[in-house]
Amino acid sequence: MIAAIWDHIYRGGVQGGGIPGASENAGKEAPHLVFGVTAENLVPYTKAALLRFLEVFPELDGLQFRMHGESGLKREEMEGFWHDVFGIIHERNPNIRVDLRAKELPDSIINDALSQGLKVRVTTKYWMEQMGMPFHPTHINRQNQRDRRHGYADLLRYRRNTRSIGVCGTAAQRAFCSGAIRTTSSDSPPPHTSTGPQLRDQRDACNQDARVSA
């Protein structure tokens, strides 16, 4: 089991998801928004919270982190923040797998994690935000030619010091037991899942109901 921790401090902007008032109220006490974490207490709060999290859930196989600005971190905060986070992970569970999201991830932070003895893996978007394309994109978006964002980026190097793995984003799709995909609609509830003798019947029902998205 891998726990993904994607937002480290709430500062509005893209984190607000277009919700009215979400950006304007960043840092203020407001209903349904995280508040109280500031630039001053970000590192000590995160270290204490992560240490407690790892104590409560020792059965975790790995942690995955969003590394870039969409996590709320400013560029000038990143190296110091991650250095301290990596130290806490090594102190509490040095054998846990640590997945670092590749988007805008500098080599200096990867090297810091490795130098602290962590088991690091860099994860990237295999198909950008899409799922079910018949091939891996051989060329990334024109505006991302020099960015580390998706696809293989610049991670396929000779004598690499980390593993890299592509993952599929399923935010807008629903995957069925058969692996087929359909778009989510409000009038089609998700299929139930279970183990045991009912699994085959449920799989067959999924297959009958599944519609591949165009």
C-alpha positions as a printed NumPy array, in Angstrom:
array([[  0.   ,   0.   ,   0.   ],
       [  1.349,   3.403,  -1.015],
       [  0.056,   6.604,   0.574],
       [  0.111,   9.649,  -1.71 ],
       [  0.63 ,  13.044,  -0.075],
       [  0.182,  15.723,  -2.702],
       [ -0.487,  19.04 ,  -0.938],
       [  1.891,  20.275,   1.757],
       [  0.596,  23.792,   2.359],
       [ -2.556,  25.404,   0.998],
       [ -1.969,  28.652,  -0.87 ],
       [ -4.884,  28.761,  -3.302],
       [ -4.363,  29.134,  -7.018],
       [ -4.45 ,  25.804,  -8.834],
       [ -4.982,  24.089,  -5.485],
       [ -8.383,  25.758,  -5.207],
       [ -9.742,  23.78 ,  -8.131],
       [-11.786,  26.719,  -9.379],
       [-13.97 ,  26.762,  -6.259],
       [-15.295,  30.305,  -5.675],
       [-13.481,  31.979,  -2.786],
       [-10.945,  29.17 ,  -2.383],
       [ -7.971,  31.251,  -3.481],
       [ -9.099,  34.5  ,  -1.871],
       [ -9.4  ,  32.777,   1.513],
       [ -6.071,  30.925,   1.39 ],
       [ -4.375,  31.224,   4.773],
       [ -7.564,  32.412,   6.468],
       [ -9.87 ,  30.454,   8.736],
       [-12.665,  29.468,   6.379],
       [-15.109,  26.547,   6.112],
       [-13.838,  23.546,   4.142],
       [-10.309,  24.97 ,   3.717],
       [ -7.096,  23.922,   5.423],
       [ -5.619,  26.752,   7.452],
       [ -2.983,  27.255,  10.129],
       [  0.055,  26.022,   8.18 ],
       [  2.331,  28.94 ,   7.321],
       [  5.756,  29.453,   5.786],
       [  7.146,  29.701,   9.316],
       [  5.727,  26.445,  10.68 ],
       [  5.586,  24.43 ,   7.452],
       [  8.737,  22.371,   8.02 ],
       [  8.321,  21.619,  11.755],
       [  4.623,  20.826,  11.275],
       [  5.315,  18.516,   8.326],
       [  8.122,  16.705,  10.145],
       [  5.954,  16.101,  13.222],
       [  2.906,  15.093,  11.175],
       [  4.85 ,  12.732,   8.93 ],
       [  6.598,  11.111,  11.867],
       [  3.238,  10.507,  13.538],
       [  1.74 ,   9.234,  10.271],
       [  4.481,   6.643,   9.869],
       [  4.092,   5.579,  13.499],
       [  0.339,   5.031,  13.112],
       [  0.612,   3.199,   9.757],
       [  3.739,   1.015,   9.95 ],
       [  2.276,  -1.381,   7.39 ],
       [  2.715,   1.094,   4.522],
       [  4.857,  -0.132,   1.628],
       [  5.554,   3.311,   0.26 ],
       [  4.961,   7.045,   0.165],
       [  4.341,   9.15 ,  -2.926],
       [  4.854,  12.908,  -2.942],
       [  3.887,  15.677,  -5.307],
       [  7.072,  17.687,  -5.539],
       [  6.411,  20.879,  -7.489],
       [  4.486,  24.129,  -7.072],
       [  1.016,  22.591,  -7.32 ],
       [  1.699,  21.102,  -3.89 ],
       [  1.752,  24.63 ,  -2.468],
       [  5.529,  24.802,  -2.145],
       [  7.446,  27.778,  -3.5  ],
       [ 10.552,  27.067,  -5.548],
       [ 12.857,  28.617,  -2.97 ],
       [ 11.352,  26.411,  -0.22 ],
       [ 11.66 ,  23.09 ,  -1.976],
       [ 15.222,  21.942,  -1.348],
       [ 15.192,  22.721,   2.378],
       [ 11.694,  21.284,   2.813],
       [ 12.487,  18.009,   1.094],
       [ 15.839,  17.646,   2.833],
       [ 14.076,  17.659,   6.203],
       [ 11.245,  15.397,   4.999],
       [ 13.724,  12.843,   3.656],
       [ 15.536,  12.905,   6.995],
       [ 12.348,  12.077,   8.903],
       [ 11.542,   9.206,   6.528],
       [ 15.024,   7.759,   6.923],
       [ 14.841,   8.125,  10.686],
       [ 11.473,   6.376,  11.015],
       [ 11.408,   3.866,   8.151],
       [ 14.54 ,   3.834,   5.956],
       [ 13.307,   0.823,   3.953],
       [ 10.01 ,   2.314,   2.783],
       [  9.645,   3.   ,  -0.937],
       [  9.591,   6.732,  -1.743],
       [  7.966,   7.794,  -5.016],
       [  8.835,  11.302,  -6.178],
       [  6.561,  12.739,  -8.857],
       [  8.684,  13.773, -11.831],
       [  6.958,  17.013, -12.819],
       [  9.444,  19.884, -12.37 ],
       [ 11.543,  17.692, -10.049],
       [ 15.176,  18.931, -10.041],
       [ 18.087,  16.51 ,  -9.936],
       [ 19.355,  18.157,  -6.758],
       [ 16.344,  16.889,  -4.798],
       [ 16.634,  13.384,  -6.252],
       [ 20.303,  13.327,  -5.303],
       [ 19.504,  14.559,  -1.795],
       [ 17.076,  11.679,  -1.274],
       [ 19.634,   9.185,  -2.541],
       [ 22.402,  10.65 ,  -0.388],
       [ 20.202,  10.139,   2.676],
       [ 19.821,   6.464,   1.812],
       [ 16.195,   6.419,   0.699],
       [ 14.762,   3.886,  -1.746],
       [ 13.726,   6.383,  -4.389],
       [ 11.634,   5.881,  -7.505],
       [ 10.628,   8.688,  -9.882],
       [  7.062,   8.416, -11.177],
       [  5.744,  10.226, -14.224],
       [  2.555,  10.454, -16.262],
       [  2.567,   7.733, -18.904],
       [ -0.234,   9.23 , -21.026],
       [ -0.451,  12.726, -19.511],
       [ -4.064,  12.987, -18.213],
       [ -5.423,  10.441, -20.692],
       [ -6.011,   6.728, -20.211],
       [ -6.514,   4.003, -22.768],
       [ -4.545,   5.432, -25.694],
       [ -3.253,   2.646, -27.973],
       [  0.37 ,   3.748, -27.681],
       [  2.785,   5.725, -25.558],
       [  3.183,   9.296, -26.872],
       [  6.39 ,   9.501, -28.876],
       [  6.45 ,  13.286, -28.617],
       [  5.362,  15.532, -25.755],
       [  3.458,  18.793, -26.014],
       [  5.321,  21.554, -27.823],
       [  5.194,  23.831, -24.782],
       [  6.775,  21.112, -22.63 ],
       [  9.762,  20.3  , -24.863],
       [ 12.256,  21.324, -22.205],
       [ 10.184,  20.445, -19.134],
       [ 10.35 ,  17.389, -16.926],
       [  6.661,  16.647, -16.875],
       [  5.297,  13.505, -18.548],
       [  6.267,  10.627, -20.781],
       [  9.898,   9.662, -20.322],
       [ 10.97 ,  13.318, -20.031],
       [ 14.767,  13.264, -19.646],
       [ 14.827,  10.295, -17.291],
       [ 16.111,   7.66 , -19.73 ],
       [ 19.773,   8.248, -19.1  ],
       [ 22.72 ,   5.917, -19.292],
       [ 23.714,   4.694, -15.831],
       [ 20.63 ,   6.023, -14.105],
       [ 20.742,   6.198, -10.313],
       [ 16.98 ,   5.778,  -9.825],
       [ 14.186,   3.716, -11.273],
       [ 11.427,   5.529, -13.135],
       [  7.888,   4.294, -13.685],
       [  4.954,   5.592, -15.707],
       [  1.521,   5.78 , -14.131],
       [ -1.912,   6.32 , -15.673],
       [ -4.204,   9.076, -14.441],
       [ -7.814,   7.988, -14.03 ],
       [ -9.338,  11.202, -12.707],
       [-11.956,  11.426, -15.457],
       [-12.5  ,   7.733, -16.134],
       [-13.718,   4.678, -14.3  ],
       [-11.943,   1.355, -14.775],
       [-13.988,  -1.828, -14.687],
       [-13.069,  -5.325, -13.638],
       [-12.344,  -6.168, -17.274],
       [-10.057,  -3.172, -17.733],
       [-12.525,  -1.429, -20.033],
       [-13.217,   2.246, -19.453],
       [-16.245,   4.479, -19.518],
       [-16.782,   8.075, -18.599],
       [-18.29 ,   8.767, -15.194],
       [-21.923,   9.822, -15.182],
       [-24.155,  10.749, -12.279],
       [-26.776,   8.135, -13.157],
       [-24.42 ,   5.142, -13.329],
       [-23.204,   4.009,  -9.887],
       [-19.845,   2.261,  -9.663],
       [-19.881,  -1.526,  -9.598],
       [-19.41 ,  -3.232,  -6.27 ],
       [-16.317,  -5.304,  -5.724],
       [-15.821,  -8.366,  -3.573],
       [-13.848, -11.547,  -3.312],
       [-15.014, -15.133,  -3.365],
       [-17.485, -16.95 ,  -5.621],
       [-19.36 , -13.739,  -6.538],
       [-16.339, -12.276,  -8.303],
       [-16.899, -14.088, -11.61 ],
       [-20.56 , -13.039, -11.764],
       [-19.613,  -9.444, -11.   ],
       [-16.89 ,  -9.53 , -13.635],
       [-19.381, -10.748, -16.226],
       [-21.804,  -8.011, -15.225],
       [-19.038,  -5.441, -15.556],
       [-18.158,  -6.717, -19.004],
       [-21.755,  -6.484, -20.175],
       [-22.108,  -2.952, -18.845],
       [-18.714,  -1.546, -19.846],
       [-18.536,   0.903, -22.718],
       [-15.183,   2.016, -24.062],
       [-14.912,   5.797, -24.114],
       [-14.473,   7.34 , -27.526]])
